[in-house]
Amino acid sequence: MDAAFGFMLAEAGLPMPETEFKFLTDRKFRLDYAWPERKLALEQEGGVWKQGRHTRGSGFIKDMEKYNLLAATGWRLLRCTPDQLHTTATIELIAMAINAV
């Protein structure tokens, strides 16, 4: 896990997520950060400004498939860019989602 992100979560009193969590046993999809007991996921979307994997056709389609499977199996998904991961706004959003359960 990203050390700075982990520190921010700890400072906010939030539980630590699992990283690279495989949410379906029969698929290769993994979640960047997951709180499985809360069915909450956080995906870090890289390459937003550089035509990275998440913004090119095939990567975008695979992400849609993953996100739809998350929703269909009762998960909630938060998304951020790498720059947004280390912001108070993202930590507050995670807290809001965790406390909404």
Biopython code that builds the backbone (N, CA, C, O; Angstrom):
import numpy as np
from Bio.PDB.StructureBuilder import StructureBuilder

atoms = [
    (1, "MET", "N", (0.849, -1.176, 0.000)),
    (1, "MET", "CA", (0.000, 0.000, 0.000)),
    (1, "MET", "C", (0.890, 1.233, 0.000)),
    (1, "MET", "O", (1.992, 1.236, 0.550)),
    (2, "ASP", "N", (0.392, 2.247, -0.616)),
    (2, "ASP", "CA", (1.056, 3.547, -0.636)),
    (2, "ASP", "C", (1.172, 4.040, 0.816)),
    (2, "ASP", "O", (0.161, 4.193, 1.500)),
    (3, "ALA", "N", (2.398, 4.288, 1.282)),
    (3, "ALA", "CA", (2.645, 4.650, 2.682)),
    (3, "ALA", "C", (1.943, 5.936, 3.094)),
    (3, "ALA", "O", (1.365, 6.005, 4.179)),
    (4, "ALA", "N", (1.986, 6.956, 2.240)),
    (4, "ALA", "CA", (1.350, 8.234, 2.582)),
    (4, "ALA", "C", (-0.165, 8.071, 2.699)),
    (4, "ALA", "O", (-0.790, 8.655, 3.584)),
    (5, "PHE", "N", (-0.748, 7.280, 1.808)),
    (5, "PHE", "CA", (-2.187, 7.024, 1.855)),
    (5, "PHE", "C", (-2.541, 6.279, 3.148)),
    (5, "PHE", "O", (-3.511, 6.626, 3.823)),
    (6, "GLY", "N", (-1.760, 5.267, 3.482)),
    (6, "GLY", "CA", (-1.982, 4.527, 4.723)),
    (6, "GLY", "C", (-1.885, 5.418, 5.946)),
    (6, "GLY", "O", (-2.680, 5.293, 6.877)),
    (7, "PHE", "N", (-0.910, 6.318, 5.946)),
    (7, "PHE", "CA", (-0.758, 7.259, 7.052)),
    (7, "PHE", "C", (-1.991, 8.154, 7.164)),
    (7, "PHE", "O", (-2.498, 8.381, 8.263)),
    (8, "MET", "N", (-2.469, 8.657, 6.036)),
    (8, "MET", "CA", (-3.647, 9.537, 6.055)),
    (8, "MET", "C", (-4.878, 8.798, 6.578)),
    (8, "MET", "O", (-5.666, 9.361, 7.337)),
    (9, "LEU", "N", (-5.042, 7.536, 6.171)),
    (9, "LEU", "CA", (-6.175, 6.746, 6.669)),
    (9, "LEU", "C", (-6.065, 6.554, 8.177)),
    (9, "LEU", "O", (-7.047, 6.713, 8.902)),
    (10, "ALA", "N", (-4.860, 6.208, 8.649)),
    (10, "ALA", "CA", (-4.650, 6.000, 10.084)),
    (10, "ALA", "C", (-4.913, 7.277, 10.869)),
    (10, "ALA", "O", (-5.548, 7.243, 11.924)),
    (11, "GLU", "N", (-4.426, 8.398, 10.357)),
    (11, "GLU", "CA", (-4.643, 9.693, 11.023)),
    (11, "GLU", "C", (-6.127, 10.025, 11.134)),
    (11, "GLU", "O", (-6.557, 10.677, 12.085)),
    (12, "ALA", "N", (-6.903, 9.572, 10.159)),
    (12, "ALA", "CA", (-8.347, 9.826, 10.165)),
    (12, "ALA", "C", (-9.114, 8.772, 10.962)),
    (12, "ALA", "O", (-10.333, 8.866, 11.106)),
    (13, "GLY", "N", (-8.405, 7.772, 11.478)),
    (13, "GLY", "CA", (-9.055, 6.723, 12.256)),
    (13, "GLY", "C", (-9.828, 5.733, 11.402)),
    (13, "GLY", "O", (-10.757, 5.082, 11.879)),
    (14, "LEU", "N", (-9.443, 5.624, 10.146)),
    (14, "LEU", "CA", (-10.150, 4.735, 9.222)),
    (14, "LEU", "C", (-9.450, 3.380, 9.130)),
    (14, "LEU", "O", (-8.236, 3.295, 9.315)),
    (15, "PRO", "N", (-10.206, 2.326, 8.848)),
    (15, "PRO", "CA", (-9.588, 1.006, 8.718)),
    (15, "PRO", "C", (-8.721, 0.924, 7.462)),
    (15, "PRO", "O", (-8.971, 1.603, 6.466)),
    (16, "MET", "N", (-7.701, 0.078, 7.536)),
    (16, "MET", "CA", (-6.811, -0.124, 6.397)),
    (16, "MET", "C", (-7.494, -1.031, 5.371)),
    (16, "MET", "O", (-8.139, -2.014, 5.736)),
    (17, "PRO", "N", (-7.350, -0.699, 4.102)),
    (17, "PRO", "CA", (-7.941, -1.543, 3.059)),
    (17, "PRO", "C", (-7.008, -2.695, 2.690)),
    (17, "PRO", "O", (-5.821, -2.683, 3.013)),
    (18, "GLU", "N", (-7.564, -3.669, 2.019)),
    (18, "GLU", "CA", (-6.747, -4.687, 1.370)),
    (18, "GLU", "C", (-6.350, -4.108, 0.017)),
    (18, "GLU", "O", (-7.112, -3.355, -0.588)),
    (19, "THR", "N", (-5.167, -4.458, -0.452)),
    (19, "THR", "CA", (-4.715, -3.987, -1.755)),
    (19, "THR", "C", (-4.727, -5.131, -2.754)),
    (19, "THR", "O", (-4.549, -6.295, -2.394)),
    (20, "GLU", "N", (-4.941, -4.777, -4.014)),
    (20, "GLU", "CA", (-4.996, -5.759, -5.098)),
    (20, "GLU", "C", (-5.957, -6.899, -4.738)),
    (20, "GLU", "O", (-5.642, -8.075, -4.920)),
    (21, "PHE", "N", (-7.119, -6.528, -4.231)),
    (21, "PHE", "CA", (-8.112, -7.497, -3.763)),
    (21, "PHE", "C", (-8.866, -8.097, -4.941)),
    (21, "PHE", "O", (-9.396, -7.375, -5.786)),
    (22, "LYS", "N", (-8.908, -9.413, -4.988)),
    (22, "LYS", "CA", (-9.625, -10.141, -6.039)),
    (22, "LYS", "C", (-11.050, -10.382, -5.547)),
    (22, "LYS", "O", (-11.282, -11.232, -4.686)),
    (23, "PHE", "N", (-12.004, -9.627, -6.101)),
    (23, "PHE", "CA", (-13.364, -9.676, -5.568)),
    (23, "PHE", "C", (-14.233, -10.776, -6.164)),
    (23, "PHE", "O", (-15.298, -11.071, -5.622)),
    (24, "LEU", "N", (-13.806, -11.386, -7.261)),
    (24, "LEU", "CA", (-14.509, -12.529, -7.841)),
    (24, "LEU", "C", (-13.502, -13.657, -8.033)),
    (24, "LEU", "O", (-12.435, -13.447, -8.610)),
    (25, "THR", "N", (-13.834, -14.836, -7.559)),
    (25, "THR", "CA", (-12.875, -15.934, -7.641)),
    (25, "THR", "C", (-12.666, -16.436, -9.060)),
    (25, "THR", "O", (-11.605, -16.977, -9.373)),
    (26, "ASP", "N", (-13.652, -16.268, -9.913)),
    (26, "ASP", "CA", (-13.544, -16.807, -11.273)),
    (26, "ASP", "C", (-13.070, -15.773, -12.300)),
    (26, "ASP", "O", (-13.095, -16.042, -13.501)),
    (27, "ARG", "N", (-12.641, -14.596, -11.842)),
    (27, "ARG", "CA", (-12.160, -13.553, -12.750)),
    (27, "ARG", "C", (-10.821, -13.026, -12.248)),
    (27, "ARG", "O", (-10.482, -13.189, -11.075)),
    (28, "LYS", "N", (-10.067, -12.398, -13.137)),
    (28, "LYS", "CA", (-8.752, -11.858, -12.764)),
    (28, "LYS", "C", (-8.823, -10.436, -12.216)),
    (28, "LYS", "O", (-7.815, -9.903, -11.752)),
    (29, "PHE", "N", (-9.992, -9.821, -12.265)),
    (29, "PHE", "CA", (-10.113, -8.440, -11.812)),
    (29, "PHE", "C", (-9.636, -8.284, -10.375)),
    (29, "PHE", "O", (-9.934, -9.102, -9.505)),
    (30, "ARG", "N", (-8.887, -7.210, -10.153)),
    (30, "ARG", "CA", (-8.429, -6.866, -8.805)),
    (30, "ARG", "C", (-8.771, -5.400, -8.530)),
    (30, "ARG", "O", (-8.839, -4.573, -9.439)),
    (31, "LEU", "N", (-8.981, -5.114, -7.259)),
    (31, "LEU", "CA", (-9.295, -3.749, -6.832)),
    (31, "LEU", "C", (-8.050, -3.129, -6.216)),
    (31, "LEU", "O", (-7.336, -3.784, -5.457)),
    (32, "ASP", "N", (-7.790, -1.871, -6.539)),
    (32, "ASP", "CA", (-6.620, -1.200, -5.980)),
    (32, "ASP", "C", (-6.668, -1.210, -4.453)),
    (32, "ASP", "O", (-5.705, -1.597, -3.793)),
    (33, "TYR", "N", (-7.789, -0.783, -3.911)),
    (33, "TYR", "CA", (-7.993, -0.757, -2.466)),
    (33, "TYR", "C", (-9.404, -1.247, -2.193)),
    (33, "TYR", "O", (-10.350, -0.837, -2.865)),
    (34, "ALA", "N", (-9.549, -2.134, -1.198)),
    (34, "ALA", "CA", (-10.871, -2.688, -0.898)),
    (34, "ALA", "C", (-11.063, -2.880, 0.595)),
    (34, "ALA", "O", (-10.147, -3.261, 1.324)),
    (35, "TRP", "N", (-12.262, -2.609, 1.015)),
    (35, "TRP", "CA", (-12.721, -2.901, 2.358)),
    (35, "TRP", "C", (-13.817, -3.960, 2.171)),
    (35, "TRP", "O", (-15.001, -3.624, 2.162)),
    (36, "PRO", "N", (-13.431, -5.239, 2.023)),
    (36, "PRO", "CA", (-14.386, -6.286, 1.647)),
    (36, "PRO", "C", (-15.570, -6.430, 2.598)),
    (36, "PRO", "O", (-16.692, -6.687, 2.162)),
    (37, "GLU", "N", (-15.320, -6.266, 3.900)),
    (37, "GLU", "CA", (-16.423, -6.415, 4.858)),
    (37, "GLU", "C", (-17.475, -5.332, 4.680)),
    (37, "GLU", "O", (-18.607, -5.484, 5.141)),
    (38, "ARG", "N", (-17.113, -4.242, 4.015)),
    (38, "ARG", "CA", (-18.060, -3.157, 3.733)),
    (38, "ARG", "C", (-18.464, -3.113, 2.262)),
    (38, "ARG", "O", (-19.281, -2.289, 1.851)),
    (39, "LYS", "N", (-17.875, -4.014, 1.480)),
    (39, "LYS", "CA", (-18.088, -4.038, 0.030)),
    (39, "LYS", "C", (-17.864, -2.644, -0.560)),
    (39, "LYS", "O", (-18.680, -2.129, -1.324)),
    (40, "LEU", "N", (-16.732, -2.056, -0.179)),
    (40, "LEU", "CA", (-16.336, -0.729, -0.638)),
    (40, "LEU", "C", (-14.994, -0.842, -1.351)),
    (40, "LEU", "O", (-14.068, -1.475, -0.845)),
    (41, "ALA", "N", (-14.894, -0.234, -2.514)),
    (41, "ALA", "CA", (-13.661, -0.261, -3.302)),
    (41, "ALA", "C", (-13.248, 1.154, -3.683)),
    (41, "ALA", "O", (-14.082, 2.040, -3.874)),
    (42, "LEU", "N", (-11.931, 1.337, -3.789)),
    (42, "LEU", "CA", (-11.372, 2.582, -4.302)),
    (42, "LEU", "C", (-10.427, 2.215, -5.440)),
    (42, "LEU", "O", (-9.470, 1.465, -5.249)),
    (43, "GLU", "N", (-10.702, 2.745, -6.606)),
    (43, "GLU", "CA", (-9.855, 2.524, -7.772)),
    (43, "GLU", "C", (-9.114, 3.809, -8.099)),
    (43, "GLU", "O", (-9.709, 4.884, -8.176)),
    (44, "GLN", "N", (-7.821, 3.681, -8.289)),
    (44, "GLN", "CA", (-6.961, 4.791, -8.668)),
    (44, "GLN", "C", (-6.815, 4.745, -10.200)),
    (44, "GLN", "O", (-6.239, 3.807, -10.750)),
    (45, "GLU", "N", (-7.339, 5.758, -10.864)),
    (45, "GLU", "CA", (-7.371, 5.792, -12.327)),
    (45, "GLU", "C", (-6.152, 6.542, -12.858)),
    (45, "GLU", "O", (-6.122, 7.773, -12.843)),
    (46, "GLY", "N", (-5.165, 5.813, -13.318)),
    (46, "GLY", "CA", (-3.953, 6.422, -13.852)),
    (46, "GLY", "C", (-4.079, 6.790, -15.316)),
    (46, "GLY", "O", (-5.009, 6.362, -15.999)),
    (47, "GLY", "N", (-3.150, 7.576, -15.784)),
    (47, "GLY", "CA", (-3.075, 7.909, -17.204)),
    (47, "GLY", "C", (-4.186, 8.789, -17.734)),
    (47, "GLY", "O", (-4.452, 8.797, -18.936)),
    (48, "VAL", "N", (-4.834, 9.527, -16.858)),
    (48, "VAL", "CA", (-5.963, 10.357, -17.278)),
    (48, "VAL", "C", (-5.543, 11.373, -18.340)),
    (48, "VAL", "O", (-6.279, 11.607, -19.299)),
    (49, "TRP", "N", (-4.375, 11.969, -18.176)),
    (49, "TRP", "CA", (-3.932, 13.021, -19.101)),
    (49, "TRP", "C", (-2.927, 12.512, -20.124)),
    (49, "TRP", "O", (-2.483, 13.273, -20.984)),
    (50, "LYS", "N", (-2.557, 11.218, -20.044)),
    (50, "LYS", "CA", (-1.513, 10.687, -20.918)),
    (50, "LYS", "C", (-2.012, 9.580, -21.840)),
    (50, "LYS", "O", (-1.201, 8.867, -22.431)),
    (51, "GLN", "N", (-3.290, 9.422, -21.973)),
    (51, "GLN", "CA", (-3.842, 8.313, -22.753)),
    (51, "GLN", "C", (-3.352, 6.976, -22.206)),
    (51, "GLN", "O", (-2.905, 6.112, -22.960)),
    (52, "GLY", "N", (-3.443, 6.817, -20.894)),
    (52, "GLY", "CA", (-3.029, 5.578, -20.239)),
    (52, "GLY", "C", (-4.035, 4.465, -20.438)),
    (52, "GLY", "O", (-5.032, 4.641, -21.139)),
    (53, "ARG", "N", (-3.783, 3.327, -19.828)),
    (53, "ARG", "CA", (-4.611, 2.138, -19.995)),
    (53, "ARG", "C", (-6.089, 2.390, -19.700)),
    (53, "ARG", "O", (-6.960, 1.858, -20.389)),
    (54, "HIS", "N", (-6.369, 3.190, -18.690)),
    (54, "HIS", "CA", (-7.761, 3.406, -18.298)),
    (54, "HIS", "C", (-8.537, 4.284, -19.279)),
    (54, "HIS", "O", (-9.768, 4.295, -19.260)),
    (55, "THR", "N", (-7.833, 5.012, -20.127)),
    (55, "THR", "CA", (-8.534, 5.922, -21.041)),
    (55, "THR", "C", (-8.506, 5.458, -22.489)),
    (55, "THR", "O", (-9.160, 6.063, -23.339)),
    (56, "ARG", "N", (-7.767, 4.402, -22.788)),
    (56, "ARG", "CA", (-7.769, 3.844, -24.142)),
    (56, "ARG", "C", (-8.898, 2.842, -24.268)),
    (56, "ARG", "O", (-9.360, 2.286, -23.272)),
    (57, "GLY", "N", (-9.334, 2.618, -25.469)),
    (57, "GLY", "CA", (-10.490, 1.769, -25.746)),
    (57, "GLY", "C", (-10.574, 0.467, -24.976)),
    (57, "GLY", "O", (-11.523, 0.271, -24.216)),
    (58, "SER", "N", (-9.614, -0.431, -25.146)),
    (58, "SER", "CA", (-9.720, -1.759, -24.532)),
    (58, "SER", "C", (-9.663, -1.675, -23.004)),
    (58, "SER", "O", (-10.399, -2.388, -22.322)),
    (59, "GLY", "N", (-8.809, -0.823, -22.469)),
    (59, "GLY", "CA", (-8.729, -0.670, -21.018)),
    (59, "GLY", "C", (-9.994, -0.072, -20.445)),
    (59, "GLY", "O", (-10.459, -0.479, -19.380)),
    (60, "PHE", "N", (-10.546, 0.893, -21.153)),
    (60, "PHE", "CA", (-11.793, 1.535, -20.713)),
    (60, "PHE", "C", (-12.922, 0.506, -20.676)),
    (60, "PHE", "O", (-13.698, 0.473, -19.720)),
    (61, "ILE", "N", (-13.021, -0.334, -21.711)),
    (61, "ILE", "CA", (-14.063, -1.369, -21.792)),
    (61, "ILE", "C", (-13.891, -2.376, -20.644)),
    (61, "ILE", "O", (-14.875, -2.762, -20.014)),
    (62, "LYS", "N", (-12.659, -2.800, -20.370)),
    (62, "LYS", "CA", (-12.426, -3.750, -19.277)),
    (62, "LYS", "C", (-12.759, -3.132, -17.924)),
    (62, "LYS", "O", (-13.304, -3.807, -17.051)),
    (63, "ASP", "N", (-12.436, -1.858, -17.746)),
    (63, "ASP", "CA", (-12.804, -1.180, -16.505)),
    (63, "ASP", "C", (-14.320, -1.117, -16.353)),
    (63, "ASP", "O", (-14.845, -1.322, -15.258)),
    (64, "MET", "N", (-15.021, -0.837, -17.440)),
    (64, "MET", "CA", (-16.491, -0.808, -17.370)),
    (64, "MET", "C", (-17.037, -2.169, -16.957)),
    (64, "MET", "O", (-17.940, -2.254, -16.124)),
    (65, "GLU", "N", (-16.492, -3.225, -17.534)),
    (65, "GLU", "CA", (-16.929, -4.572, -17.174)),
    (65, "GLU", "C", (-16.689, -4.828, -15.681)),
    (65, "GLU", "O", (-17.566, -5.342, -14.987)),
    (66, "LYS", "N", (-15.512, -4.472, -15.201)),
    (66, "LYS", "CA", (-15.193, -4.657, -13.788)),
    (66, "LYS", "C", (-16.141, -3.840, -12.904)),
    (66, "LYS", "O", (-16.669, -4.357, -11.920)),
    (67, "TYR", "N", (-16.355, -2.591, -13.246)),
    (67, "TYR", "CA", (-17.215, -1.730, -12.431)),
    (67, "TYR", "C", (-18.663, -2.211, -12.447)),
    (67, "TYR", "O", (-19.353, -2.127, -11.431)),
    (68, "ASN", "N", (-19.123, -2.712, -13.581)),
    (68, "ASN", "CA", (-20.483, -3.258, -13.649)),
    (68, "ASN", "C", (-20.616, -4.523, -12.802)),
    (68, "ASN", "O", (-21.635, -4.720, -12.141)),
    (69, "LEU", "N", (-19.593, -5.380, -12.817)),
    (69, "LEU", "CA", (-19.615, -6.577, -11.971)),
    (69, "LEU", "C", (-19.585, -6.201, -10.492)),
    (69, "LEU", "O", (-20.233, -6.851, -9.671)),
    (70, "LEU", "N", (-18.843, -5.166, -10.156)),
    (70, "LEU", "CA", (-18.856, -4.676, -8.777)),
    (70, "LEU", "C", (-20.269, -4.286, -8.360)),
    (70, "LEU", "O", (-20.769, -4.724, -7.324)),
    (71, "ALA", "N", (-20.899, -3.462, -9.179)),
    (71, "ALA", "CA", (-22.251, -2.988, -8.862)),
    (71, "ALA", "C", (-23.241, -4.154, -8.793)),
    (71, "ALA", "O", (-24.097, -4.194, -7.909)),
    (72, "ALA", "N", (-23.124, -5.088, -9.717)),
    (72, "ALA", "CA", (-24.053, -6.219, -9.765)),
    (72, "ALA", "C", (-23.903, -7.140, -8.556)),
    (72, "ALA", "O", (-24.834, -7.866, -8.209)),
    (73, "THR", "N", (-22.741, -7.113, -7.919)),
    (73, "THR", "CA", (-22.517, -7.958, -6.743)),
    (73, "THR", "C", (-22.589, -7.167, -5.434)),
    (73, "THR", "O", (-22.159, -7.649, -4.386)),
    (74, "GLY", "N", (-23.134, -5.957, -5.504)),
    (74, "GLY", "CA", (-23.425, -5.198, -4.296)),
    (74, "GLY", "C", (-22.309, -4.323, -3.756)),
    (74, "GLY", "O", (-22.405, -3.841, -2.628)),
    (75, "TRP", "N", (-21.244, -4.102, -4.534)),
    (75, "TRP", "CA", (-20.141, -3.261, -4.094)),
    (75, "TRP", "C", (-20.424, -1.798, -4.408)),
    (75, "TRP", "O", (-21.187, -1.473, -5.317)),
    (76, "ARG", "N", (-19.786, -0.921, -3.626)),
    (76, "ARG", "CA", (-19.785, 0.513, -3.914)),
    (76, "ARG", "C", (-18.372, 0.878, -4.350)),
    (76, "ARG", "O", (-17.388, 0.374, -3.809)),
    (77, "LEU", "N", (-18.292, 1.761, -5.335)),
    (77, "LEU", "CA", (-17.000, 2.112, -5.923)),
    (77, "LEU", "C", (-16.739, 3.601, -5.827)),
    (77, "LEU", "O", (-17.576, 4.425, -6.195)),
    (78, "LEU", "N", (-15.550, 3.930, -5.323)),
    (78, "LEU", "CA", (-15.036, 5.292, -5.358)),
    (78, "LEU", "C", (-13.875, 5.290, -6.340)),
    (78, "LEU", "O", (-13.168, 4.290, -6.463)),
    (79, "ARG", "N", (-13.674, 6.399, -7.037)),
    (79, "ARG", "CA", (-12.586, 6.495, -8.009)),
    (79, "ARG", "C", (-11.824, 7.788, -7.785)),
    (79, "ARG", "O", (-12.401, 8.807, -7.405)),
    (80, "CYS", "N", (-10.510, 7.734, -8.027)),
    (80, "CYS", "CA", (-9.689, 8.935, -7.919)),
    (80, "CYS", "C", (-8.493, 8.805, -8.851)),
    (80, "CYS", "O", (-8.167, 7.713, -9.316)),
    (81, "THR", "N", (-7.851, 9.924, -9.113)),
    (81, "THR", "CA", (-6.600, 9.915, -9.858)),
    (81, "THR", "C", (-5.465, 9.725, -8.852)),
    (81, "THR", "O", (-5.688, 9.877, -7.651)),
    (82, "PRO", "N", (-4.261, 9.398, -9.308)),
    (82, "PRO", "CA", (-3.137, 9.293, -8.366)),
    (82, "PRO", "C", (-2.922, 10.578, -7.554)),
    (82, "PRO", "O", (-2.611, 10.510, -6.365)),
    (83, "ASP", "N", (-3.082, 11.719, -8.172)),
    (83, "ASP", "CA", (-2.928, 12.992, -7.443)),
    (83, "ASP", "C", (-4.003, 13.183, -6.383)),
    (83, "ASP", "O", (-3.744, 13.780, -5.337)),
    (84, "GLN", "N", (-5.186, 12.691, -6.639)),
    (84, "GLN", "CA", (-6.284, 12.847, -5.693)),
    (84, "GLN", "C", (-6.193, 11.887, -4.509)),
    (84, "GLN", "O", (-6.812, 12.122, -3.472)),
    (85, "LEU", "N", (-5.419, 10.800, -4.658)),
    (85, "LEU", "CA", (-5.330, 9.794, -3.601)),
    (85, "LEU", "C", (-4.877, 10.417, -2.279)),
    (85, "LEU", "O", (-5.355, 10.022, -1.215)),
    (86, "HIS", "N", (-3.970, 11.375, -2.336)),
    (86, "HIS", "CA", (-3.384, 11.964, -1.132)),
    (86, "HIS", "C", (-4.040, 13.282, -0.735)),
    (86, "HIS", "O", (-3.371, 14.184, -0.230)),
    (87, "THR", "N", (-5.323, 13.393, -0.958)),
    (87, "THR", "CA", (-6.019, 14.627, -0.595)),
    (87, "THR", "C", (-6.990, 14.381, 0.558)),
    (87, "THR", "O", (-7.493, 13.275, 0.757)),
    (88, "THR", "N", (-7.228, 15.440, 1.295)),
    (88, "THR", "CA", (-8.209, 15.385, 2.368)),
    (88, "THR", "C", (-9.588, 15.042, 1.813)),
    (88, "THR", "O", (-10.355, 14.324, 2.453)),
    (89, "ALA", "N", (-9.900, 15.548, 0.637)),
    (89, "ALA", "CA", (-11.209, 15.280, 0.037)),
    (89, "ALA", "C", (-11.428, 13.779, -0.173)),
    (89, "ALA", "O", (-12.520, 13.271, 0.082)),
    (90, "THR", "N", (-10.400, 13.070, -0.635)),
    (90, "THR", "CA", (-10.543, 11.626, -0.850)),
    (90, "THR", "C", (-10.695, 10.896, 0.477)),
    (90, "THR", "O", (-11.522, 9.991, 0.588)),
    (91, "ILE", "N", (-9.917, 11.270, 1.479)),
    (91, "ILE", "CA", (-10.029, 10.642, 2.808)),
    (91, "ILE", "C", (-11.421, 10.898, 3.385)),
    (91, "ILE", "O", (-12.025, 9.998, 3.969)),
    (92, "GLU", "N", (-11.926, 12.104, 3.226)),
    (92, "GLU", "CA", (-13.277, 12.427, 3.717)),
    (92, "GLU", "C", (-14.335, 11.630, 2.969)),
    (92, "GLU", "O", (-15.321, 11.198, 3.567)),
    (93, "LEU", "N", (-14.145, 11.432, 1.681)),
    (93, "LEU", "CA", (-15.084, 10.633, 0.885)),
    (93, "LEU", "C", (-15.092, 9.174, 1.355)),
    (93, "LEU", "O", (-16.153, 8.562, 1.477)),
    (94, "ILE", "N", (-13.920, 8.633, 1.613)),
    (94, "ILE", "CA", (-13.823, 7.266, 2.121)),
    (94, "ILE", "C", (-14.511, 7.156, 3.479)),
    (94, "ILE", "O", (-15.250, 6.205, 3.731)),
    (95, "ALA", "N", (-14.267, 8.125, 4.345)),
    (95, "ALA", "CA", (-14.914, 8.132, 5.660)),
    (95, "ALA", "C", (-16.427, 8.175, 5.538)),
    (95, "ALA", "O", (-17.140, 7.460, 6.242)),
    (96, "MET", "N", (-16.908, 9.023, 4.634)),
    (96, "MET", "CA", (-18.348, 9.122, 4.422)),
    (96, "MET", "C", (-18.919, 7.785, 3.969)),
    (96, "MET", "O", (-19.969, 7.360, 4.451)),
    (97, "ALA", "N", (-18.226, 7.119, 3.039)),
    (97, "ALA", "CA", (-18.695, 5.833, 2.521)),
    (97, "ALA", "C", (-18.646, 4.754, 3.596)),
    (97, "ALA", "O", (-19.566, 3.942, 3.701)),
    (98, "ILE", "N", (-17.586, 4.737, 4.390)),
    (98, "ILE", "CA", (-17.464, 3.740, 5.454)),
    (98, "ILE", "C", (-18.541, 3.941, 6.506)),
    (98, "ILE", "O", (-19.133, 2.974, 6.985)),
    (99, "ASN", "N", (-18.797, 5.183, 6.863)),
    (99, "ASN", "CA", (-19.792, 5.471, 7.898)),
    (99, "ASN", "C", (-21.225, 5.377, 7.417)),
    (99, "ASN", "O", (-22.150, 5.392, 8.229)),
    (100, "ALA", "N", (-21.425, 5.280, 6.115)),
    (100, "ALA", "CA", (-22.777, 5.169, 5.565)),
    (100, "ALA", "C", (-23.343, 3.758, 5.711)),
    (100, "ALA", "O", (-24.539, 3.542, 5.512)),
    (101, "VAL", "N", (-22.492, 2.808, 6.054)),
    (101, "VAL", "CA", (-22.933, 1.408, 6.147)),
    (101, "VAL", "C", (-23.597, 1.176, 7.475)),
    (101, "VAL", "O", (-24.042, 0.063, 7.756)),
]
sb = StructureBuilder()
sb.init_structure("model")
sb.init_model(0)
sb.init_chain("A")
sb.init_seg("    ")
for serial, (resi, resn, name, xyz) in enumerate(atoms, 1):
    if name == "N":
        sb.init_residue(resn, " ", resi, " ")
    sb.init_atom(name, np.array(xyz, "f"), 0.0, 1.0, " ", f" {name:<3s}", serial, name[0])
structure = sb.get_structure()
